[in-house]
Amino acid sequence: MASSEPTIKAENLVKHFTVDKSGRGFLGSMKALFHRRKRLVKAVDAINFAIRQGEFVGYVGENGAGKSTTIKMLTGILVPTSGSASVNGIIPYENRKENAAKIGVVFGQRTQLWWDLPVRESFEMLRVIFRVPATEFHYSMGRLDKALDLEPLMEMPVRKLSLGQRMRCDIAAALIHRPKVLFLDEPAIGLDVLAKESIRNFLAEINREGGTTIILTTHDMNDIEQLCERLIILDDGKIIYDDETELLKKKFLNEKEVMVEFHENVENLQSLPGLSITREEGNKKWLTFDNNVSNTGELISLMAKHYKIKDLSVREPSVENIIRNIYDNRIALPKHDEPYGSGSKMEEKK
Amino acid sequence: MNLELFIKFISVTLQKQITYRFDYFMGITNGFLYVFIFTSLWRALYSQTQIQSHSGFTLTAIITYAVMAMAVRIAFSMDDSAIYKRVQDGSVSMDLIRPVSFFLMNLSQSIGYSLFHTMARTMPIVVISVFLFDISIPFDPIRFIAFLLSAVMGYLILFMINFSVGLLAFWFVEIFPFMLLKYGFFTLFSGAIVPIDFFPGFLKVMAEILPFQYILYTPTVILMGRADMTAVPEMMAGQAVWLILMLLISRMMWIAGRSKLIVQGG
């Protein structure tokens, strides 16, 4: 696909749910029988983005921000309330099967394997489902086995796999037919550090060499920092950031975080201009400050003068911290020169 | 969906059923118990009343009907809450990310389920019943072929009713009341317990209007020779009409339901 048409596109994509609000207990449910109070949930609220072939995009947001709902619309599971989406030029919710044949999907909390079958037979089922020719299947399996170490798991029934083992198999399952687009919805669940690292390397490889377009939703910001060049942040169904991951860090580069551990519990901390306490845990305090207003040296000397310090560390802003602060509305996103689209303006809260 | 996949889905469900061996023994006992209860009931009824002349069923005929209707009903065992359960726990997502027709996938799984019940329960129950009860089935290959065809149509009608009711889970959080209603209608109007011939006027009219008699009653009376061979084409035409109607209803339910689906959790 050398055309300039984006591989994945969302235009004013909206998904609303109505949820019944039934009261508590027996009386509540009896009341609900006659009088239904409905609540409208704007799970995805007019989002716009265009993702090109070969991009590796991090799609993050708090629980309930609308990440999974977006993925479910792009994979054809859910039909949008309004707006449109396309994947590989196919409208997923209208041509679900056609779309499904060309994408790979991993939902970390579910499995697409057959619970009662050995892993090998599950893969065999998928081979038939996706109509993968035998030679291509063997080639794919060989590659997947090398990257994900599947061989020892092949004869085990899926229900006996550990969470991490199942995750490896599920990632392999999504790639058997060598899809052009891969959706990973919180795939890190249950993986130990080592397995995580090898899966990251593998994902980077299929993205770089195979040109596979990947959308990854995760709560693990290390995944995002290591893998995703582009980051889309979702909050309350709206896109609040859509740009390079590095750029987010640069924008907040002047923000520093210092962790100070005091010998005793300090109540009223001497304050510097632009300093705020972001977290407290026993005698430890996490302080962020604007490096343009007050600098690290000043802060440390001030601390050392007034208090007995046990430990101290200075950190560069991590994407995780930045995003946490964005969620908590401690920091507002800097205004962009250009708006990303109608759905991407930072919402004012309270 | 190609045939290879269709058969694979059937065999996976079949394999899964076989792993639950306890269910198997319970199933045979339970099925045979029902046959025993119904045949005993009919025998008791026939010894007391003039019921025989009223319906035209001889004792042998009604025993044959009771056994065969139960045998077919067990063969038609379906997991009618399958769609509901998958919507409830959200695993319906995993069905929809496959390039496979949802309808055909459910059908093949249903066939796998029913094949197990046919082999594991219907077959032994029929064999045992032939020895224990006075059963009369005419030996007529053409009739038997008509029965098979009629049974397939009946099966498909029942499957599509279950499929359509199951799809209500796309709209409603709880579909148990619908399933209960369907179960009640099916039990009465399919002739599973009492053949339609015994129904009083108004119930008989209802039975004629509804599709349920085509599920069990029609194939059973064809098999046992109660239906005249000249009447068989008309009965099967009735089945075909409902087959097409249910196909349309299933399709419409699917199209309308798609946009109503909400998937709980991750």
Chai-1 contact restraints between the chains, C-beta under 6 A:
chainA,res_idxA,chainB,res_idxB,connection_type,confidence,min_distance_angstrom,max_distance_angstrom,comment,restraint_id
A,F17,B,I262,contact,1.0,0.0,6.0,A-B,restraint_1
A,S68,B,G266,contact,1.0,0.0,6.0,A-B,restraint_2
A,T75,B,I97,contact,1.0,0.0,6.0,A-B,restraint_3
A,I77,B,S93,contact,1.0,0.0,6.0,A-B,restraint_4
A,I77,B,L96,contact,1.0,0.0,6.0,A-B,restraint_5
A,V79,B,R258,contact,1.0,0.0,6.0,A-B,restraint_6
A,V79,B,S259,contact,1.0,0.0,6.0,A-B,restraint_7
A,K97,B,P99,contact,1.0,0.0,6.0,A-B,restraint_8
A,A100,B,I97,contact,1.0,0.0,6.0,A-B,restraint_9
A,A100,B,R98,contact,1.0,0.0,6.0,A-B,restraint_10
A,A100,B,P99,contact,1.0,0.0,6.0,A-B,restraint_11
A,A101,B,P99,contact,1.0,0.0,6.0,A-B,restraint_12
A,V105,B,I97,contact,1.0,0.0,6.0,A-B,restraint_13
A,Q109,B,G266,contact,1.0,0.0,6.0,A-B,restraint_14
A,R110,B,M94,contact,1.0,0.0,6.0,A-B,restraint_15
A,Q112,B,M94,contact,1.0,0.0,6.0,A-B,restraint_16
A,D116,B,K16,contact,1.0,0.0,6.0,A-B,restraint_17
A,V128,B,E4,contact,1.0,0.0,6.0,A-B,restraint_18
A,V128,B,L5,contact,1.0,0.0,6.0,A-B,restraint_19
A,V128,B,K8,contact,1.0,0.0,6.0,A-B,restraint_20
A,I129,B,R98,contact,1.0,0.0,6.0,A-B,restraint_21
A,I129,B,V100,contact,1.0,0.0,6.0,A-B,restraint_22
